[in-house]
Amino acid sequence: MPCRRTDISAAEARRIALAAQGFDRSRPRSPDDVRHYRRALHRVGVLQLDFVNVLIPAHFLILWSRLGNYDRQRLEQFLYGSREFTEQWAHEASIVRVSDWPLLEHRRAAWEPWKRNPLKTLEDPEGYLRNILHKVERDGAVTANDLPAVATPARKKPGDWHRPVQRWALEHHFGRGTLGIRRRLGNFQRVYDLPERLIGQAHRERRVRRADAERLLLRQSAESLGVATVRDLADYYRMTARDVAPRVKELVEEGALTPVKVEGWTEQAYLSATARLPRTIDGASLLSPFDPIVWFRPRAERLFNFEYRIEIYVPQAKRRWGYYVLPFRVGDKIVARVDLKADRQRKVLLVKALHHEPGADPKKNESALRSELDSLAEWLDLEWVSYC
């Protein structure tokens, strides 16, 4: 968009948002070229991790929507072996650029564990935490299973904690930044190691003032969103609109953001200096429930008139749409939502429910949806699709 706009139609906003996430490109013919991995990850910026496995862990699906049938094992080798990316608390637990390590230092410095965690029941919790670091320094990367069990008092209330104290300790080190994630095991368990073995020295030693860090994170949010409100920008790295409002003003002054009016939006919107406005958005894709296109529900409703909620924790009798429902995009619109489950024992992709959005033409979108479901089944090594 070489000419900065001051007014944007609702359709243009959708195209800008989808282009910012890479949906203006067709899926590559060779998705396992690491250049495609890198491009997709940089477009997304923050890959939220979620391991609900009714279909496939959501972060794998986010990249499948953009790349097609890539090799998941090869992707994981790239994520954890390239030293270009790392796990951090960003938009929840996420994969982020390794260059984000210093930008999230203030988040690690402010880390506070859950107040009812079992570490507080230990006689010397800080000594226990130091001993874990000594073990990792001496013996190398560890999982929770590599640490000896620790006796803790009986729980005072049901549900106070469900994980052993070893896991709490390791996740506390992760939150503090005293340990990082070397890789994930086949059961998704974290393998923890020292940051100096995972993060380049330049990133570890770089110091960034909090205000500067927030401004850089917001700039990255804007690049990944294309057009957004202050709330949208703040949510990308889980900041608050109140905290970042001064930083947004600074980015406007720098020319990184331009205030714009978007048709139908009641909040002030901002256009990223990197935003692109393609003439059309083609193709179709099923979207992860945690895809940045829809993860901030108010934005999904503003952009697509799409009211979305994850109903995993909703009692079955009260669900409107289903247990694990994926939005289905055709062009620049979300036209349906599909409740899916992978029956791995029978090697079947189950379509448990299909709901078309108001105004969508089911017959027009049927072929695209069947093609997408067939492709997803093939990628998941399932032999056929069953419409329940």
Disulfide bonds with the S-S distance in Angstrom:
none
